[in-house]
Amino acid sequence: MKFRRKSTPDSADTSAEETATSAAEPDEGAVAEPVVGPFDADDLPEGGPHHVDLGSLLVPPMPGRDLRLQVNEKTGEVQAVLLAGPDGALEIRAFAAPRNGDLWGEVRPQIAADMTRRGGTATEREGHFGPELVCQMPVRGADGATGTQASRIIGVNGPRWLLRATFMGRPATETEIPQDWIDTVTAIAVRRGDGPMPVGEPLPVVMPESARRVDPPADS
């Protein structure tokens, strides 16, 4: 608590109060910085779009994006959250992180090493969201033909969480991430929860009640 010594005339105190008030008031000519995500769930701007509640992930419907959940048939647990479009896809995952620190900086070398171990490559470079990994992984198709799958992995450190997003298709191969895919990432929010969790533990994803099961096409 602050105390002000009143050893000067009242006019001096009034002047000091006016100065303090003026300092607290925003500059009318200043332009407020736009609030950009990914957001913490508690910091979502009011009046924004409705988000699909997946527990730890809040995902708003985006034009041209289909929200798909890959579920383990035995356990019923959601294994992956995908946002798919005509030119590519985005897989998003959230992890528990320390209150202060750079979990993305810690796990990035581990991801790169795993890519190399599996026969691929991972090149680190600076991107829109900071350091990112541009990866190439050899794959074999159902017909036996071999090819290369490109991906781009970004990480965003939040308050006690890390959002990891993996781009596939066009957003993985362009020099810069296309703006519409940037907008997809920045619209997402993460709900960490208050309970203790080990650092690096995936935050739980739940199936929304409105989810519709889509079975793969039967073999002809």
Residue pairs with C-beta under 8 A, 6 or more apart in sequence:
4 13
4 16
6 13
35 43
35 45
36 186
37 185
37 186
37 187
37 188
37 189
38 156
38 158
38 163
38 185
38 186
38 187
38 188
38 189
38 190
39 45
39 188
39 189
39 190
40 158
40 159
40 161
40 189
40 190
40 191
40 192
41 58
41 189
41 190
41 191
41 192
43 189
44 51
44 58
44 189
48 60
49 60
49 61
49 187
50 60
50 61
51 58
51 59
51 60
51 189
52 58
52 59
52 60
52 61
52 67
52 208
52 210
53 206
53 208
54 69
54 78
54 81
54 205
54 206
54 207
54 208
55 191
55 203
55 204
55 205
55 206
56 94
56 161
56 190
56 191
56 192
56 193
56 203
56 204
56 205
57 81
57 92
57 94
57 188
57 189
57 190
57 191
57 203
57 205
58 188
58 189
58 190
58 191
59 67
59 81
59 83
59 92
59 187
59 188
60 187
60 188
61 67
62 83
62 183
62 184
62 187
64 85
64 86
64 180
65 83
65 84
65 85
65 184
66 83
66 84
66 85
67 81
67 82
67 83
68 81
68 82
68 83
68 84
68 214
69 78
69 80
69 81
69 82
69 205
69 207
69 211
70 78
70 79
70 80
70 82
71 77
71 78
71 79
71 207
72 78
72 79
76 207
77 205
78 205
78 206
78 207
80 91
80 93
81 91
81 92
81 93
81 205
82 89
82 90
82 91
82 92
83 89
83 90
83 92
83 184
84 90
85 181
87 169
87 170
87 171
87 178
88 167
88 168
88 169
88 170
88 171
88 172
88 181
89 167
89 168
89 169
90 165
90 166
90 167
90 168
90 171
90 181
90 184
90 185
91 165
91 166
91 168
92 163
92 164
92 165
92 166
92 185
92 188
93 163
93 164
93 165
93 202
94 161
94 162
94 163
94 164
94 190
94 192
94 202
94 203
95 103
95 161
95 162
95 164
95 200
95 201
95 202
95 203
96 160
96 161
96 162
96 192
96 197
96 198
96 199
96 200
96 201
96 202
96 203
97 103
97 157
97 158
97 160
97 161
97 162
97 199
97 200
98 160
98 199
99 159
99 160
101 157
102 157
103 155
103 157
103 162
103 199
103 200
104 130
104 131
104 155
104 156
104 157
104 162
104 164
105 131
107 155
107 162
107 164
107 200
108 124
108 131
108 133
108 155
111 122
111 133
111 153
112 122
112 124
112 133
115 121
115 122
115 133
115 135
115 137
116 122
118 137
119 137
119 138
120 135
120 136
120 137
120 138
121 135
121 136
122 133
122 134
122 135
123 133
123 134
123 135
124 131
124 132
124 133
124 134
125 131
125 132
125 134
126 132
127 152
127 154
127 176
127 177
128 154
128 176
128 177
128 182
129 154
129 155
129 156
129 185
130 154
130 155
130 156
131 155
132 152
132 153
132 154
132 155
133 152
133 153
134 150
134 151
134 152
134 172
135 150
135 151
135 152
135 153
136 148
136 149
136 150
137 148
137 149
137 150
137 151
138 146
138 147
138 148
138 149
139 146
139 147
139 148
139 149
140 146
140 147
141 147
149 168
150 168
150 172
150 173
151 166
151 167
151 168
151 172
152 166
152 167
152 171
152 172
152 177
153 164
153 165
153 166
153 167
154 164
154 165
154 167
154 177
154 185
155 162
155 163
155 164
155 165
156 162
156 163
156 165
156 185
158 190
158 192
159 192
160 192
161 190
161 192
161 203
163 188
163 190
165 185
167 177
167 181
170 178
171 177
171 178
171 181
190 203
191 203
192 203
193 203
197 203
